[in-house]
Amino acid sequence: MKTAILGAGALGCYYGARLAAAGDEVWFIGRSACGAMQERGLRVQSVDGDIELPQVHAVRSSADCGPVDRVFVAWKTCCNGLFAEALPPLLRPGTEVITLQNGMGNAEKIAEIVPAEDVYIGLCFVCCMMDEPGVIRHLEGGEIRFAPLVPGEHGLARAQEFAAHLTRAGVPSMATEDAEQTLWTKLTWNIPFNGLCLAHGGISVRQLFTMPEEVERSRRVMEEVCLAAARRGHPTPEAIVQAQMERTRVMGDFIPSSAVDYLRGRPVEYEAIWGEPLRRALAAGVPVPETERLCADIRARLGMA
């Protein structure tokens, strides 16, 4: 299995390392960590067992990789405008493209270039950080839920194959046919916690949980996300609000990805994580005042109109 990881950041390197350790031929495509990975390989410090890969395929462009069997898109949604340049060199007939990205609307953008029946969504529930180029710290989680962009028996069967393949590589995974439900489930965490840590200037989860009023605010936002999902016909799992609260409370010094991007002066994935979900909620006629307030706070923090 020749696999390309498009976007060699913390998330892409973590999952790519698991696949490579399990025997896949994995190509990491990215710029910032490429040189370090070419020189020193890839190292993952993980609660589920460390990985040392002294040599990896690390390249700066898709053209240096060539056609593959499967592409995992792990770059930030701010880079989606580069799909037309980055995807074609990786494609052969039947190449499957799975977006592991945050938020909504990414699979549809990929389907402008790749046949829709070959596009899949992979929702990652993981806590990992790149401490330095080529060095990943995996703190918690790792599960992936796969769903086809185009519902049907074929897409579900392929998603089940992805899940089985990742599970064999040490990544607990499952498949579902409802892609939008899967997206809303991930957003129950990303919208409130990624959002509040960003709105407060790039704080950690530990710092957020020292603010009781903001913890309760996160719960109210999460409840609105669940309501929006249900109103659109994609209800989230029962008891997810409490489960997410308990899971997040023990994340310690973890800083969510958008807060990290803000601290490092990089573009933030506002549209995919907050803008598009908010539009879908309002279009469904769902009152989401807490979410609207949070979005306004984030836009103010980012200097957006």
Beta strands, then each sheet from edge to edge (+ up, - down):
strand 1: 2-6
strand 2: 25-29
strand 3: 42-46
strand 4: 51-53
strand 5: 57-59
strand 6: 70-73
strand 7: 96-99
strand 8: 119-132
strand 9: 135-148
strand 10: 173-175
sheet 1: 4+ 3- 9- 8+ 7+ 6+ 1+ 2+ 5+
sheet 2: 4+ 3- 9- 10-
end
